[in-house]
Amino acid sequence: MFCQRCNSYKLNEVTAKCSDMFNMLTHINEASILEYKGCVPSSIGIGSGDYIEFIYCLNCGQIQEKFPITLTEEDIEELKEE
């Protein structure tokens, strides 16, 4: 396996269990921040439910697989409701 951006083989795999203690601040624009607390939302691409799981490059910092992620207005509304 190698980095999708720089082709480096220096990758770090992260796995964590956080139950419902996941916290996230999303900067929507210059004046608006969404605070989310709960389980890991699958729409942000770093895991889901109780688990954070992702791989990133130690050379360039790129998170591997489906990145960058674009949160839609619908995704943001779902996070607000949870």
C-alpha positions as CSV (number, residue, x, y, z in Angstrom):
1,M,0.0,0.0,0.0
2,F,1.2,3.5,-0.8
3,C,0.0,7.1,-0.5
4,Q,-2.6,8.2,-3.0
5,R,-1.0,11.6,-3.2
6,C,2.8,11.2,-3.0
7,N,3.3,7.4,-3.4
8,S,5.1,7.1,-0.1
9,Y,5.0,3.8,1.7
10,K,5.2,5.6,5.1
11,L,1.6,5.2,6.2
12,N,0.1,5.2,9.7
13,E,-3.1,3.4,10.5
14,V,-5.2,4.8,13.3
15,T,-7.9,2.8,15.2
16,A,-9.7,4.1,18.3
17,K,-12.9,3.2,20.2
18,C,-14.6,6.3,21.6
19,S,-18.2,5.1,22.3
20,D,-20.4,8.2,22.4
21,M,-17.7,10.5,23.5
22,F,-16.7,11.8,20.0
23,N,-16.6,15.6,19.8
24,M,-16.2,17.6,16.6
25,L,-16.1,21.3,15.7
26,T,-16.9,22.0,12.0
27,H,-16.1,25.4,10.7
28,I,-18.9,26.0,8.1
29,N,-17.8,29.5,7.2
30,E,-16.0,32.5,8.7
31,A,-18.7,33.1,11.3
32,S,-20.4,29.8,11.9
33,I,-19.1,26.7,13.8
34,L,-21.1,23.5,14.3
35,E,-20.4,21.6,17.4
36,Y,-21.2,17.9,17.4
37,K,-21.1,15.4,20.3
38,G,-22.1,11.8,20.0
39,C,-21.1,8.7,17.9
40,V,-18.7,9.0,15.0
41,P,-20.7,10.1,12.0
42,S,-19.9,8.0,8.9
43,S,-20.2,11.1,6.6
44,I,-16.9,12.6,7.7
45,G,-14.8,9.6,6.4
46,I,-12.8,8.7,9.5
47,G,-14.9,5.8,10.8
48,S,-18.5,5.4,12.2
49,G,-20.4,4.5,15.3
50,D,-18.0,3.9,18.2
51,Y,-14.9,3.7,16.1
52,I,-12.4,6.0,14.5
53,E,-10.4,4.3,11.7
54,F,-8.3,5.9,9.1
55,I,-4.9,5.7,7.4
56,Y,-2.7,8.8,6.8
57,C,0.6,9.4,5.1
58,L,3.5,10.2,7.4
59,N,5.2,12.0,4.4
60,C,2.6,14.4,3.2
61,G,-0.3,14.1,5.8
62,Q,-2.9,13.0,3.2
63,I,-5.7,10.9,4.7
64,Q,-6.1,7.9,2.5
65,E,-9.2,6.6,0.5
66,K,-12.2,8.9,-0.1
67,F,-10.7,12.4,0.6
68,P,-11.2,15.2,0.4
69,I,-14.8,15.0,1.8
70,T,-17.4,17.6,0.9
71,L,-20.1,17.8,3.5
72,T,-23.4,18.7,1.9
73,E,-26.0,21.0,3.5
74,E,-28.0,17.7,4.1
75,D,-25.0,16.2,6.0
76,I,-24.7,19.3,8.1
77,E,-28.4,19.3,9.0
78,E,-28.2,15.6,10.0
79,L,-25.3,16.4,12.3
80,K,-27.3,19.3,13.9
81,E,-30.2,16.9,14.6
82,E,-28.1,14.3,16.3
